[in-house]
Amino acid sequence: MSFFKPLLAGATLPGRLIACVGAVIGIGLTIIVCGGLPPLGPDLPIIVAPLGASAVLVFAVPASPLAQPWSVVGGNVLSTLVGVAAFQAIPSLPLAAGCAVGGAILVMSLARCLHPPGGAAALTAVIGSQGIHAAGFAFAFAPVAINSIALVAIGMAFHRATGRSYPHEPAVMPPAASPALIGPEDVDAALEEMHESFDIAREDLDTLLAHAERHARARTGPVRGKR
């Protein structure tokens, strides 16, 4: 049924099963590692809920720019700092919550570490328990930073063991047998025209189009020149 087709291009059932195993190992080991550290403070969790969303990205879509190590660690930590600042500076809870998430998007964008679970981390800092509020800015480092670093380290080891690239390295461009029909300037023009953001690195997009063009040439025969 078309309803069950993968939402992401290139997704396969074996790949998703590997991601499931990775998430089980990643979250489980993160709790074990962080649980073995000295108590972080009264009423502070061993692991924060946004890390579950981080695990989805790290293990299910490790090639995504949103899942790279700096995105996970920087995105979660910086967003939590923004959330704490919003809670302390803004008396209104609804306004503080909104500003925390909006501010987190801005800071992550400026720091080149956009990570969707960071929005949840910022919100947690605003609507969390009294223990989280009492910890203040320290909450961003323990447990958020410790959780994030542990998850990334486990993700690196897991993907290396299963033959995946993490941190992701863009694939090598195939050699061009003839002048390319689509150049980088064409991709830039198309992206600007569409006014959309896509969850793929710019270099990976170039490589994908180069491979597709090579297959098209093999299927249709050589192209004599550009029109």
mmCIF file of the C-alpha atoms, coordinates in Angstrom:
data_MODEL
# 
_entry.id   MODEL 
# 
loop_
_atom_site.group_PDB 
_atom_site.id 
_atom_site.type_symbol 
_atom_site.label_atom_id 
_atom_site.label_alt_id 
_atom_site.label_comp_id 
_atom_site.label_asym_id 
_atom_site.label_entity_id 
_atom_site.label_seq_id 
_atom_site.pdbx_PDB_ins_code 
_atom_site.Cartn_x 
_atom_site.Cartn_y 
_atom_site.Cartn_z 
_atom_site.occupancy 
_atom_site.B_iso_or_equiv 
_atom_site.pdbx_formal_charge 
_atom_site.auth_seq_id 
_atom_site.auth_comp_id 
_atom_site.auth_asym_id 
_atom_site.auth_atom_id 
_atom_site.pdbx_PDB_model_num 
ATOM 1   C CA . MET A 1 1   ? 0.000  0.000  0.000   1.00 0.00 ? 1   MET A CA 1 
ATOM 2   C CA . SER A 1 2   ? 1.220  3.469  -0.855  1.00 0.00 ? 2   SER A CA 1 
ATOM 3   C CA . PHE A 1 3   ? 0.394  4.612  2.681   1.00 0.00 ? 3   PHE A CA 1 
ATOM 4   C CA . PHE A 1 4   ? 3.291  2.534  3.998   1.00 0.00 ? 4   PHE A CA 1 
ATOM 5   C CA . LYS A 1 5   ? 5.883  3.758  1.505   1.00 0.00 ? 5   LYS A CA 1 
ATOM 6   C CA . PRO A 1 6   ? 8.906  5.437  3.094   1.00 0.00 ? 6   PRO A CA 1 
ATOM 7   C CA . LEU A 1 7   ? 8.567  9.184  3.602   1.00 0.00 ? 7   LEU A CA 1 
ATOM 8   C CA . LEU A 1 8   ? 12.295 9.682  3.080   1.00 0.00 ? 8   LEU A CA 1 
ATOM 9   C CA . ALA A 1 9   ? 14.027 8.917  -0.196  1.00 0.00 ? 9   ALA A CA 1 
ATOM 10  C CA . GLY A 1 10  ? 16.366 5.941  0.054   1.00 0.00 ? 10  GLY A CA 1 
ATOM 11  C CA . ALA A 1 11  ? 14.754 4.511  3.191   1.00 0.00 ? 11  ALA A CA 1 
ATOM 12  C CA . THR A 1 12  ? 14.546 0.708  3.364   1.00 0.00 ? 12  THR A CA 1 
ATOM 13  C CA . LEU A 1 13  ? 13.069 -1.719 5.886   1.00 0.00 ? 13  LEU A CA 1 
ATOM 14  C CA . PRO A 1 14  ? 16.475 -3.278 6.762   1.00 0.00 ? 14  PRO A CA 1 
ATOM 15  C CA . GLY A 1 15  ? 17.865 0.204  7.293   1.00 0.00 ? 15  GLY A CA 1 
ATOM 16  C CA . ARG A 1 16  ? 14.987 1.106  9.586   1.00 0.00 ? 16  ARG A CA 1 
ATOM 17  C CA . LEU A 1 17  ? 15.433 -2.120 11.572  1.00 0.00 ? 17  LEU A CA 1 
ATOM 18  C CA . ILE A 1 18  ? 19.109 -1.245 12.052  1.00 0.00 ? 18  ILE A CA 1 
ATOM 19  C CA . ALA A 1 19  ? 17.992 2.202  13.210  1.00 0.00 ? 19  ALA A CA 1 
ATOM 20  C CA . CYS A 1 20  ? 15.648 0.585  15.741  1.00 0.00 ? 20  CYS A CA 1 
ATOM 21  C CA . VAL A 1 21  ? 18.487 -1.501 17.156  1.00 0.00 ? 21  VAL A CA 1 
ATOM 22  C CA . GLY A 1 22  ? 20.711 1.571  17.264  1.00 0.00 ? 22  GLY A CA 1 
ATOM 23  C CA . ALA A 1 23  ? 18.113 3.577  19.159  1.00 0.00 ? 23  ALA A CA 1 
ATOM 24  C CA . VAL A 1 24  ? 17.650 0.762  21.694  1.00 0.00 ? 24  VAL A CA 1 
ATOM 25  C CA . ILE A 1 25  ? 21.405 0.597  22.273  1.00 0.00 ? 25  ILE A CA 1 
ATOM 26  C CA . GLY A 1 26  ? 21.909 4.361  22.149  1.00 0.00 ? 26  GLY A CA 1 
ATOM 27  C CA . ILE A 1 27  ? 19.242 5.338  24.650  1.00 0.00 ? 27  ILE A CA 1 
ATOM 28  C CA . GLY A 1 28  ? 19.895 2.345  26.912  1.00 0.00 ? 28  GLY A CA 1 
ATOM 29  C CA . LEU A 1 29  ? 23.642 2.936  27.116  1.00 0.00 ? 29  LEU A CA 1 
ATOM 30  C CA . THR A 1 30  ? 23.166 6.677  27.568  1.00 0.00 ? 30  THR A CA 1 
ATOM 31  C CA . ILE A 1 31  ? 21.002 6.030  30.627  1.00 0.00 ? 31  ILE A CA 1 
ATOM 32  C CA . ILE A 1 32  ? 23.524 3.512  31.977  1.00 0.00 ? 32  ILE A CA 1 
ATOM 33  C CA . VAL A 1 33  ? 26.469 5.866  31.441  1.00 0.00 ? 33  VAL A CA 1 
ATOM 34  C CA . CYS A 1 34  ? 24.735 8.937  32.844  1.00 0.00 ? 34  CYS A CA 1 
ATOM 35  C CA . GLY A 1 35  ? 23.202 6.935  35.692  1.00 0.00 ? 35  GLY A CA 1 
ATOM 36  C CA . GLY A 1 36  ? 26.691 5.929  36.805  1.00 0.00 ? 36  GLY A CA 1 
ATOM 37  C CA . LEU A 1 37  ? 27.751 9.555  37.297  1.00 0.00 ? 37  LEU A CA 1 
ATOM 38  C CA . PRO A 1 38  ? 27.396 11.374 40.631  1.00 0.00 ? 38  PRO A CA 1 
ATOM 39  C CA . PRO A 1 39  ? 23.865 12.686 41.322  1.00 0.00 ? 39  PRO A CA 1 
ATOM 40  C CA . LEU A 1 40  ? 23.186 15.701 39.139  1.00 0.00 ? 40  LEU A CA 1 
ATOM 41  C CA . GLY A 1 41  ? 20.916 17.359 41.650  1.00 0.00 ? 41  GLY A CA 1 
ATOM 42  C CA . PRO A 1 42  ? 17.558 16.901 43.376  1.00 0.00 ? 42  PRO A CA 1 
ATOM 43  C CA . ASP A 1 43  ? 14.678 16.163 41.006  1.00 0.00 ? 43  ASP A CA 1 
ATOM 44  C CA . LEU A 1 44  ? 16.888 16.211 37.897  1.00 0.00 ? 44  LEU A CA 1 
ATOM 45  C CA . PRO A 1 45  ? 16.332 13.435 35.351  1.00 0.00 ? 45  PRO A CA 1 
ATOM 46  C CA . ILE A 1 46  ? 19.135 11.074 34.357  1.00 0.00 ? 46  ILE A CA 1 
ATOM 47  C CA . ILE A 1 47  ? 18.159 11.598 30.719  1.00 0.00 ? 47  ILE A CA 1 
ATOM 48  C CA . VAL A 1 48  ? 16.054 14.358 29.167  1.00 0.00 ? 48  VAL A CA 1 
ATOM 49  C CA . ALA A 1 49  ? 13.064 13.567 26.932  1.00 0.00 ? 49  ALA A CA 1 
ATOM 50  C CA . PRO A 1 50  ? 14.327 15.515 23.878  1.00 0.00 ? 50  PRO A CA 1 
ATOM 51  C CA . LEU A 1 51  ? 17.134 12.976 23.590  1.00 0.00 ? 51  LEU A CA 1 
ATOM 52  C CA . GLY A 1 52  ? 14.577 10.475 22.299  1.00 0.00 ? 52  GLY A CA 1 
ATOM 53  C CA . ALA A 1 53  ? 14.018 12.729 19.295  1.00 0.00 ? 53  ALA A CA 1 
ATOM 54  C CA . SER A 1 54  ? 17.778 13.173 18.922  1.00 0.00 ? 54  SER A CA 1 
ATOM 55  C CA . ALA A 1 55  ? 18.126 9.394  18.789  1.00 0.00 ? 55  ALA A CA 1 
ATOM 56  C CA . VAL A 1 56  ? 15.619 9.205  15.913  1.00 0.00 ? 56  VAL A CA 1 
ATOM 57  C CA . LEU A 1 57  ? 17.796 11.566 13.880  1.00 0.00 ? 57  LEU A CA 1 
ATOM 58  C CA . VAL A 1 58  ? 21.156 10.036 14.848  1.00 0.00 ? 58  VAL A CA 1 
ATOM 59  C CA . PHE A 1 59  ? 20.146 6.444  14.129  1.00 0.00 ? 59  PHE A CA 1 
ATOM 60  C CA . ALA A 1 60  ? 17.402 6.734  11.471  1.00 0.00 ? 60  ALA A CA 1 
ATOM 61  C CA . VAL A 1 61  ? 18.773 9.567  9.313   1.00 0.00 ? 61  VAL A CA 1 
ATOM 62  C CA . PRO A 1 62  ? 22.506 9.818  10.141  1.00 0.00 ? 62  PRO A CA 1 
ATOM 63  C CA . ALA A 1 63  ? 23.215 11.612 6.833   1.00 0.00 ? 63  ALA A CA 1 
ATOM 64  C CA . SER A 1 64  ? 20.908 14.500 7.737   1.00 0.00 ? 64  SER A CA 1 
ATOM 65  C CA . PRO A 1 65  ? 22.599 17.836 8.525   1.00 0.00 ? 65  PRO A CA 1 
ATOM 66  C CA . LEU A 1 66  ? 20.224 17.988 11.510  1.00 0.00 ? 66  LEU A CA 1 
ATOM 67  C CA . ALA A 1 67  ? 21.715 14.771 12.956  1.00 0.00 ? 67  ALA A CA 1 
ATOM 68  C CA . GLN A 1 68  ? 25.428 15.609 12.870  1.00 0.00 ? 68  GLN A CA 1 
ATOM 69  C CA . PRO A 1 69  ? 27.398 15.654 16.149  1.00 0.00 ? 69  PRO A CA 1 
ATOM 70  C CA . TRP A 1 70  ? 27.632 19.439 16.400  1.00 0.00 ? 70  TRP A CA 1 
ATOM 71  C CA . SER A 1 71  ? 23.934 19.731 15.610  1.00 0.00 ? 71  SER A CA 1 
ATOM 72  C CA . VAL A 1 72  ? 23.042 17.292 18.415  1.00 0.00 ? 72  VAL A CA 1 
ATOM 73  C CA . VAL A 1 73  ? 25.362 18.639 21.099  1.00 0.00 ? 73  VAL A CA 1 
ATOM 74  C CA . GLY A 1 74  ? 25.343 22.312 20.143  1.00 0.00 ? 74  GLY A CA 1 
ATOM 75  C CA . GLY A 1 75  ? 21.651 22.352 19.305  1.00 0.00 ? 75  GLY A CA 1 
ATOM 76  C CA . ASN A 1 76  ? 20.543 20.761 22.576  1.00 0.00 ? 76  ASN A CA 1 
ATOM 77  C CA . VAL A 1 77  ? 22.914 22.703 24.827  1.00 0.00 ? 77  VAL A CA 1 
ATOM 78  C CA . LEU A 1 78  ? 22.464 26.150 23.268  1.00 0.00 ? 78  LEU A CA 1 
ATOM 79  C CA . SER A 1 79  ? 18.701 25.716 23.111  1.00 0.00 ? 79  SER A CA 1 
ATOM 80  C CA . THR A 1 80  ? 18.583 24.745 26.779  1.00 0.00 ? 80  THR A CA 1 
ATOM 81  C CA . LEU A 1 81  ? 20.572 27.850 27.685  1.00 0.00 ? 81  LEU A CA 1 
ATOM 82  C CA . VAL A 1 82  ? 18.089 29.965 25.727  1.00 0.00 ? 82  VAL A CA 1 
ATOM 83  C CA . GLY A 1 83  ? 15.198 28.230 27.495  1.00 0.00 ? 83  GLY A CA 1 
ATOM 84  C CA . VAL A 1 84  ? 16.671 28.889 30.941  1.00 0.00 ? 84  VAL A CA 1 
ATOM 85  C CA . ALA A 1 85  ? 17.276 32.541 30.059  1.00 0.00 ? 85  ALA A CA 1 
ATOM 86  C CA . ALA A 1 86  ? 13.703 32.905 28.796  1.00 0.00 ? 86  ALA A CA 1 
ATOM 87  C CA . PHE A 1 87  ? 12.264 31.360 31.967  1.00 0.00 ? 87  PHE A CA 1 
ATOM 88  C CA . GLN A 1 88  ? 14.312 33.620 34.206  1.00 0.00 ? 88  GLN A CA 1 
ATOM 89  C CA . ALA A 1 89  ? 13.685 36.813 32.237  1.00 0.00 ? 89  ALA A CA 1 
ATOM 90  C CA . ILE A 1 90  ? 10.007 36.527 31.246  1.00 0.00 ? 90  ILE A CA 1 
ATOM 91  C CA . PRO A 1 91  ? 7.340  36.240 33.989  1.00 0.00 ? 91  PRO A CA 1 
ATOM 92  C CA . SER A 1 92  ? 4.585  35.065 31.618  1.00 0.00 ? 92  SER A CA 1 
ATOM 93  C CA . LEU A 1 93  ? 4.841  31.296 31.098  1.00 0.00 ? 93  LEU A CA 1 
ATOM 94  C CA . PRO A 1 94  ? 3.193  31.234 27.628  1.00 0.00 ? 94  PRO A CA 1 
ATOM 95  C CA . LEU A 1 95  ? 5.399  34.069 26.404  1.00 0.00 ? 95  LEU A CA 1 
ATOM 96  C CA . ALA A 1 96  ? 8.511  32.539 27.951  1.00 0.00 ? 96  ALA A CA 1 
ATOM 97  C CA . ALA A 1 97  ? 7.759  29.187 26.303  1.00 0.00 ? 97  ALA A CA 1 
ATOM 98  C CA . GLY A 1 98  ? 7.242  30.763 22.898  1.00 0.00 ? 98  GLY A CA 1 
ATOM 99  C CA . CYS A 1 99  ? 10.327 32.946 23.164  1.00 0.00 ? 99  CYS A CA 1 
ATOM 100 C CA . ALA A 1 100 ? 12.390 29.963 24.307  1.00 0.00 ? 100 ALA A CA 1 
ATOM 101 C CA . VAL A 1 101 ? 11.571 27.931 21.190  1.00 0.00 ? 101 VAL A CA 1 
ATOM 102 C CA . GLY A 1 102 ? 11.782 30.899 18.823  1.00 0.00 ? 102 GLY A CA 1 
ATOM 103 C CA . GLY A 1 103 ? 15.044 32.040 20.357  1.00 0.00 ? 103 GLY A CA 1 
ATOM 104 C CA . ALA A 1 104 ? 16.422 28.510 20.175  1.00 0.00 ? 104 ALA A CA 1 
ATOM 105 C CA . ILE A 1 105 ? 15.765 28.390 16.424  1.00 0.00 ? 105 ILE A CA 1 
ATOM 106 C CA . LEU A 1 106 ? 17.579 31.699 15.981  1.00 0.00 ? 106 LEU A CA 1 
ATOM 107 C CA . VAL A 1 107 ? 20.596 30.734 18.083  1.00 0.00 ? 107 VAL A CA 1 
ATOM 108 C CA . MET A 1 108 ? 20.909 27.284 16.494  1.00 0.00 ? 108 MET A CA 1 
ATOM 109 C CA . SER A 1 109 ? 20.684 28.826 13.034  1.00 0.00 ? 109 SER A CA 1 
ATOM 110 C CA . LEU A 1 110 ? 23.406 31.355 13.815  1.00 0.00 ? 110 LEU A CA 1 
ATOM 111 C CA . ALA A 1 111 ? 25.619 28.655 15.354  1.00 0.00 ? 111 ALA A CA 1 
ATOM 112 C CA . ARG A 1 112 ? 25.026 26.277 12.409  1.00 0.00 ? 112 ARG A CA 1 
ATOM 113 C CA . CYS A 1 113 ? 23.646 23.542 14.658  1.00 0.00 ? 113 CYS A CA 1 
ATOM 114 C CA . LEU A 1 114 ? 19.938 23.434 13.835  1.00 0.00 ? 114 LEU A CA 1 
ATOM 115 C CA . HIS A 1 115 ? 18.499 20.394 15.616  1.00 0.00 ? 115 HIS A CA 1 
ATOM 116 C CA . PRO A 1 116 ? 14.699 19.991 16.026  1.00 0.00 ? 116 PRO A CA 1 
ATOM 117 C CA . PRO A 1 117 ? 14.926 18.340 19.475  1.00 0.00 ? 117 PRO A CA 1 
ATOM 118 C CA . GLY A 1 118 ? 16.632 21.559 20.596  1.00 0.00 ? 118 GLY A CA 1 
ATOM 119 C CA . GLY A 1 119 ? 13.210 23.220 20.540  1.00 0.00 ? 119 GLY A CA 1 
ATOM 120 C CA . ALA A 1 120 ? 11.984 20.577 22.975  1.00 0.00 ? 120 ALA A CA 1 
ATOM 121 C CA . ALA A 1 121 ? 15.066 21.108 25.138  1.00 0.00 ? 121 ALA A CA 1 
ATOM 122 C CA . ALA A 1 122 ? 14.352 24.849 25.288  1.00 0.00 ? 122 ALA A CA 1 
ATOM 123 C CA . LEU A 1 123 ? 10.716 24.199 26.168  1.00 0.00 ? 123 LEU A CA 1 
ATOM 124 C CA . THR A 1 124 ? 11.734 21.699 28.865  1.00 0.00 ? 124 THR A CA 1 
ATOM 125 C CA . ALA A 1 125 ? 13.819 24.396 30.530  1.00 0.00 ? 125 ALA A CA 1 
ATOM 126 C CA . VAL A 1 126 ? 10.699 26.572 30.771  1.00 0.00 ? 126 VAL A CA 1 
ATOM 127 C CA . ILE A 1 127 ? 7.986  24.073 31.737  1.00 0.00 ? 127 ILE A CA 1 
ATOM 128 C CA . GLY A 1 128 ? 10.172 21.554 33.588  1.00 0.00 ? 128 GLY A CA 1 
ATOM 129 C CA . SER A 1 129 ? 10.216 20.608 37.253  1.00 0.00 ? 129 SER A CA 1 
ATOM 130 C CA . GLN A 1 130 ? 11.303 22.735 40.189  1.00 0.00 ? 130 GLN A CA 1 
ATOM 131 C CA . GLY A 1 131 ? 14.593 20.837 40.184  1.00 0.00 ? 131 GLY A CA 1 
ATOM 132 C CA . ILE A 1 132 ? 15.262 21.928 36.596  1.00 0.00 ? 132 ILE A CA 1 
ATOM 133 C CA . HIS A 1 133 ? 14.436 25.520 37.442  1.00 0.00 ? 133 HIS A CA 1 
ATOM 134 C CA . ALA A 1 134 ? 16.633 25.390 40.539  1.00 0.00 ? 134 ALA A CA 1 
ATOM 135 C CA . ALA A 1 135 ? 19.572 24.078 38.503  1.00 0.00 ? 135 ALA A CA 1 
ATOM 136 C CA . GLY A 1 136 ? 19.374 27.097 36.199  1.00 0.00 ? 136 GLY A CA 1 
ATOM 137 C CA . PHE A 1 137 ? 21.986 27.280 33.468  1.00 0.00 ? 137 PHE A CA 1 
ATOM 138 C CA . ALA A 1 138 ? 23.763 24.235 34.907  1.00 0.00 ? 138 ALA A CA 1 
ATOM 139 C CA . PHE A 1 139 ? 20.876 22.128 33.564  1.00 0.00 ? 139 PHE A CA 1 
ATOM 140 C CA . ALA A 1 140 ? 22.242 22.729 30.050  1.00 0.00 ? 140 ALA A CA 1 
ATOM 141 C CA . PHE A 1 141 ? 25.473 20.945 30.983  1.00 0.00 ? 141 PHE A CA 1 
ATOM 142 C CA . ALA A 1 142 ? 24.209 18.276 33.369  1.00 0.00 ? 142 ALA A CA 1 
ATOM 143 C CA . PRO A 1 143 ? 22.317 16.359 32.195  1.00 0.00 ? 143 PRO A CA 1 
ATOM 144 C CA . VAL A 1 144 ? 21.677 17.848 28.704  1.00 0.00 ? 144 VAL A CA 1 
ATOM 145 C CA . ALA A 1 145 ? 25.275 18.152 27.456  1.00 0.00 ? 145 ALA A CA 1 
ATOM 146 C CA . ILE A 1 146 ? 26.327 14.855 29.073  1.00 0.00 ? 146 ILE A CA 1 
ATOM 147 C CA . ASN A 1 147 ? 23.326 13.072 27.514  1.00 0.00 ? 147 ASN A CA 1 
ATOM 148 C CA . SER A 1 148 ? 24.015 14.555 24.093  1.00 0.00 ? 148 SER A CA 1 
ATOM 149 C CA . ILE A 1 149 ? 27.731 13.763 24.079  1.00 0.00 ? 149 ILE A CA 1 
ATOM 150 C CA . ALA A 1 150 ? 27.074 10.199 25.224  1.00 0.00 ? 150 ALA A CA 1 
ATOM 151 C CA . LEU A 1 151 ? 24.451 9.659  22.511  1.00 0.00 ? 151 LEU A CA 1 
ATOM 152 C CA . VAL A 1 152 ? 26.729 11.036 19.782  1.00 0.00 ? 152 VAL A CA 1 
ATOM 153 C CA . ALA A 1 153 ? 29.663 8.878  20.926  1.00 0.00 ? 153 ALA A CA 1 
ATOM 154 C CA . ILE A 1 154 ? 27.478 5.774  20.947  1.00 0.00 ? 154 ILE A CA 1 
ATOM 155 C CA . GLY A 1 155 ? 26.082 6.741  17.551  1.00 0.00 ? 155 GLY A CA 1 
ATOM 156 C CA . MET A 1 156 ? 29.583 7.037  16.084  1.00 0.00 ? 156 MET A CA 1 
ATOM 157 C CA . ALA A 1 157 ? 30.560 3.599  17.370  1.00 0.00 ? 157 ALA A CA 1 
ATOM 158 C CA . PHE A 1 158 ? 27.301 1.998  16.231  1.00 0.00 ? 158 PHE A CA 1 
ATOM 159 C CA . HIS A 1 159 ? 27.391 3.416  12.710  1.00 0.00 ? 159 HIS A CA 1 
ATOM 160 C CA . ARG A 1 160 ? 31.038 2.469  12.309  1.00 0.00 ? 160 ARG A CA 1 
ATOM 161 C CA . ALA A 1 161 ? 30.165 -1.093 13.337  1.00 0.00 ? 161 ALA A CA 1 
ATOM 162 C CA . THR A 1 162 ? 27.266 -1.233 10.843  1.00 0.00 ? 162 THR A CA 1 
ATOM 163 C CA . GLY A 1 163 ? 29.176 0.305  7.952   1.00 0.00 ? 163 GLY A CA 1 
ATOM 164 C CA . ARG A 1 164 ? 27.553 3.744  7.891   1.00 0.00 ? 164 ARG A CA 1 
ATOM 165 C CA . SER A 1 165 ? 29.212 7.128  7.712   1.00 0.00 ? 165 SER A CA 1 
ATOM 166 C CA . TYR A 1 166 ? 28.720 9.153  10.902  1.00 0.00 ? 166 TYR A CA 1 
ATOM 167 C CA . PRO A 1 167 ? 29.639 11.958 11.133  1.00 0.00 ? 167 PRO A CA 1 
ATOM 168 C CA . HIS A 1 168 ? 28.367 11.995 7.578   1.00 0.00 ? 168 HIS A CA 1 
ATOM 169 C CA . GLU A 1 169 ? 30.860 12.492 4.777   1.00 0.00 ? 169 GLU A CA 1 
ATOM 170 C CA . PRO A 1 170 ? 29.363 13.520 1.410   1.00 0.00 ? 170 PRO A CA 1 
ATOM 171 C CA . ALA A 1 171 ? 29.747 10.877 -1.278  1.00 0.00 ? 171 ALA A CA 1 
ATOM 172 C CA . VAL A 1 172 ? 32.370 11.376 -3.966  1.00 0.00 ? 172 VAL A CA 1 
ATOM 173 C CA . MET A 1 173 ? 31.059 12.883 -7.191  1.00 0.00 ? 173 MET A CA 1 
ATOM 174 C CA . PRO A 1 174 ? 31.115 10.396 -10.082 1.00 0.00 ? 174 PRO A CA 1 
ATOM 175 C CA . PRO A 1 175 ? 33.447 11.293 -12.959 1.00 0.00 ? 175 PRO A CA 1 
ATOM 176 C CA . ALA A 1 176 ? 31.630 13.131 -15.719 1.00 0.00 ? 176 ALA A CA 1 
ATOM 177 C CA . ALA A 1 177 ? 31.713 11.288 -19.044 1.00 0.00 ? 177 ALA A CA 1 
ATOM 178 C CA . SER A 1 178 ? 30.443 14.372 -20.856 1.00 0.00 ? 178 SER A CA 1 
ATOM 179 C CA . PRO A 1 179 ? 29.592 17.986 -20.021 1.00 0.00 ? 179 PRO A CA 1 
ATOM 180 C CA . ALA A 1 180 ? 27.057 18.120 -17.212 1.00 0.00 ? 180 ALA A CA 1 
ATOM 181 C CA . LEU A 1 181 ? 23.566 19.294 -18.038 1.00 0.00 ? 181 LEU A CA 1 
ATOM 182 C CA . ILE A 1 182 ? 23.013 20.536 -14.477 1.00 0.00 ? 182 ILE A CA 1 
ATOM 183 C CA . GLY A 1 183 ? 25.654 22.652 -12.764 1.00 0.00 ? 183 GLY A CA 1 
ATOM 184 C CA . PRO A 1 184 ? 25.917 23.940 -9.197  1.00 0.00 ? 184 PRO A CA 1 
ATOM 185 C CA . GLU A 1 185 ? 24.644 27.333 -10.311 1.00 0.00 ? 185 GLU A CA 1 
ATOM 186 C CA . ASP A 1 186 ? 21.498 25.640 -11.652 1.00 0.00 ? 186 ASP A CA 1 
ATOM 187 C CA . VAL A 1 187 ? 20.904 23.942 -8.291  1.00 0.00 ? 187 VAL A CA 1 
ATOM 188 C CA . ASP A 1 188 ? 21.369 27.242 -6.449  1.00 0.00 ? 188 ASP A CA 1 
ATOM 189 C CA . ALA A 1 189 ? 18.948 28.971 -8.809  1.00 0.00 ? 189 ALA A CA 1 
ATOM 190 C CA . ALA A 1 190 ? 16.352 26.211 -8.329  1.00 0.00 ? 190 ALA A CA 1 
ATOM 191 C CA . LEU A 1 191 ? 16.651 26.332 -4.538  1.00 0.00 ? 191 LEU A CA 1 
ATOM 192 C CA . GLU A 1 192 ? 16.268 30.111 -4.544  1.00 0.00 ? 192 GLU A CA 1 
ATOM 193 C CA . GLU A 1 193 ? 13.270 29.864 -6.846  1.00 0.00 ? 193 GLU A CA 1 
ATOM 194 C CA . MET A 1 194 ? 11.487 27.256 -4.718  1.00 0.00 ? 194 MET A CA 1 
ATOM 195 C CA . HIS A 1 195 ? 11.941 29.136 -1.409  1.00 0.00 ? 195 HIS A CA 1 
ATOM 196 C CA . GLU A 1 196 ? 12.162 25.824 0.468   1.00 0.00 ? 196 GLU A CA 1 
ATOM 197 C CA . SER A 1 197 ? 14.632 24.162 2.848   1.00 0.00 ? 197 SER A CA 1 
ATOM 198 C CA . PHE A 1 198 ? 15.430 20.484 2.335   1.00 0.00 ? 198 PHE A CA 1 
ATOM 199 C CA . ASP A 1 199 ? 16.865 18.005 4.812   1.00 0.00 ? 199 ASP A CA 1 
ATOM 200 C CA . ILE A 1 200 ? 19.956 17.216 2.728   1.00 0.00 ? 200 ILE A CA 1 
ATOM 201 C CA . ALA A 1 201 ? 23.426 18.710 2.630   1.00 0.00 ? 201 ALA A CA 1 
ATOM 202 C CA . ARG A 1 202 ? 24.213 20.894 -0.379  1.00 0.00 ? 202 ARG A CA 1 
ATOM 203 C CA . GLU A 1 203 ? 27.134 18.620 -1.363  1.00 0.00 ? 203 GLU A CA 1 
ATOM 204 C CA . ASP A 1 204 ? 24.953 15.500 -1.161  1.00 0.00 ? 204 ASP A CA 1 
ATOM 205 C CA . LEU A 1 205 ? 22.382 17.157 -3.404  1.00 0.00 ? 205 LEU A CA 1 
ATOM 206 C CA . ASP A 1 206 ? 25.052 17.854 -6.042  1.00 0.00 ? 206 ASP A CA 1 
ATOM 207 C CA . THR A 1 207 ? 26.255 14.258 -5.851  1.00 0.00 ? 207 THR A CA 1 
ATOM 208 C CA . LEU A 1 208 ? 22.719 12.862 -6.078  1.00 0.00 ? 208 LEU A CA 1 
ATOM 209 C CA . LEU A 1 209 ? 21.996 14.899 -9.198  1.00 0.00 ? 209 LEU A CA 1 
ATOM 210 C CA . ALA A 1 210 ? 25.303 13.873 -10.766 1.00 0.00 ? 210 ALA A CA 1 
ATOM 211 C CA . HIS A 1 211 ? 24.514 10.185 -10.237 1.00 0.00 ? 211 HIS A CA 1 
ATOM 212 C CA . ALA A 1 212 ? 20.983 10.654 -11.585 1.00 0.00 ? 212 ALA A CA 1 
ATOM 213 C CA . GLU A 1 213 ? 22.325 12.423 -14.663 1.00 0.00 ? 213 GLU A CA 1 
ATOM 214 C CA . ARG A 1 214 ? 24.825 9.597  -15.264 1.00 0.00 ? 214 ARG A CA 1 
ATOM 215 C CA . HIS A 1 215 ? 22.035 7.018  -15.125 1.00 0.00 ? 215 HIS A CA 1 
ATOM 216 C CA . ALA A 1 216 ? 19.899 9.140  -17.446 1.00 0.00 ? 216 ALA A CA 1 
ATOM 217 C CA . ARG A 1 217 ? 22.737 9.325  -19.983 1.00 0.00 ? 217 ARG A CA 1 
ATOM 218 C CA . ALA A 1 218 ? 23.197 5.546  -19.841 1.00 0.00 ? 218 ALA A CA 1 
ATOM 219 C CA . ARG A 1 219 ? 19.481 4.997  -20.360 1.00 0.00 ? 219 ARG A CA 1 
ATOM 220 C CA . THR A 1 220 ? 18.891 7.490  -23.166 1.00 0.00 ? 220 THR A CA 1 
ATOM 221 C CA . GLY A 1 221 ? 22.263 7.532  -24.880 1.00 0.00 ? 221 GLY A CA 1 
ATOM 222 C CA . PRO A 1 222 ? 24.804 10.355 -25.148 1.00 0.00 ? 222 PRO A CA 1 
ATOM 223 C CA . VAL A 1 223 ? 23.558 13.910 -25.229 1.00 0.00 ? 223 VAL A CA 1 
ATOM 224 C CA . ARG A 1 224 ? 25.208 15.951 -27.970 1.00 0.00 ? 224 ARG A CA 1 
ATOM 225 C CA . GLY A 1 225 ? 25.133 19.217 -26.155 1.00 0.00 ? 225 GLY A CA 1 
ATOM 226 C CA . LYS A 1 226 ? 23.143 21.646 -24.084 1.00 0.00 ? 226 LYS A CA 1 
ATOM 227 C CA . ARG A 1 227 ? 20.105 23.355 -25.483 1.00 0.00 ? 227 ARG A CA 1 
# 
